[in-house]
Amino acid sequence: MAPGPAGGTVGEGAAAVFSDHAPSLASDAASAAGPAVLPRARTGPPAPASRRTKRWGKIAQRTVPHDLEPDVLRRELVELGDAFRAYQQRPEPDLVLLAHLHERKARAFALWADVSGDGSLRHEAKRAEKAAQTTRDMHANRGGQVADDTASGNEPVVERLLTRQQAVHARTVLDYAAAHTPRPEAEVRLAVLMLTLRAARAGTGNITGQDLTGWLQDDAERVLQQLVADGWLRLPGTVAEVMASRSEDPTAITVPTLLPERPRPFGFGKTTRARISGWAQKVVGDRKLRKKKLGATARLLALYTAAHTRTDGRLGHPEDGGLDLDQVAAFCVLPPDQVAEHAGLLVAADWLTEADTAQGRLRGQLTERVLPLSGLL
């Protein structure tokens, strides 16, 4: 029998205890602080003796009083403190677990505030609620689903390469490249985009000849020469030397408009820059796009569609009914009436499941294999 809040006992089966399962009504809490929603009782094996006899603990830099009533609340707070400390020792984060711990903390601290009258505990409970929501959002950004959905097992988890905020930054870079390409050619725009991502933070970056040929095939040397002639790009040597450089000895390039003394067009850090650059590299270097030998225009279209998709892979916001055809065409440097042809190439390359350009909109959906590259509008 466990001591009740008023010094009596709570009969077996009548009292619920906190746990990490769904909430239920706790008679202990009800007698001490009115009705409260608490998790249901554990059904597993009994806790070890050391856990049953542990009378106090610490959580959120607060000491849990050894005589705190109801006893179910004291035990939950002690367990939660231990659970948070154990989480901090994990080698890898588990955002679903962390969100659940914050939810438990919010419920426990709210009840602690009720029974003690301490307003600071109520404030801590609200902070825990916000932390739980923030953690769920982080999980959704990484996986395209909320934590509750992944826990249900109804949908497969999609591991996104970009978070939602990183996808916003990626679209900013795409817009910047469209506005700052010195020549109206798809090949030049693709090179400007990829080189901008290499030099986005400090105006400098490293490239190899293999990078350039991977992006532009036989046009690489010509495009690089044009960018140097236009003053958009600076090289430490000749174009031929850049084309001959390899990964063990890359060439350091400079993009003057991105140097630190110039106004900064981007506000992201080095981790986000690397993540977006890796994302663009995966799109442009997609094996099926390469196998189909698709050119710069189709690869620009692949980048644009990937950056402007929802979590299910559909193009554009739901209320927009797809992507504006004129905007797509302008980014890809081709007439609007040719978008359908290049979208068809992406369908053939298993990039899009379908494509439709009726009524001035490009509608379609990314295939499942490239869904991890979607931009999470």
ABEGO torsion letter per residue (X at the ends): XBBBAAGBBBBBGABBBBBABBBBBBAAAAAAAEBBBBBBBBABBBBBAAAAABABBBBGGBBBBAABOBAAAAAAAAAAAAAAAAAAABABBBAAAAAAAAAAAAAAAAAAAAAAGBAAAAAAAAAAAAAAAAAAAAAAAAAGBBAAAAAAGABBBBBBABBAAAAAAAAAAAAAAAAABABBBAAAAAAAAAAAAAAAAAGBBBBBAAAAAAAAEAAAAAAAAAAAAAGABBBABBAAAAAABBAABBBBBBBAAABAABBBABABBAAAAAAAAAAAAAAAABAAAAAAGBBAAAAAAAAAAAABBBAAGBBEBAAAGEBBAAAAAAAAGBBAAAAAAAAAAAAAAGABABBBABGGBBBEBBBAAAAAABAGX
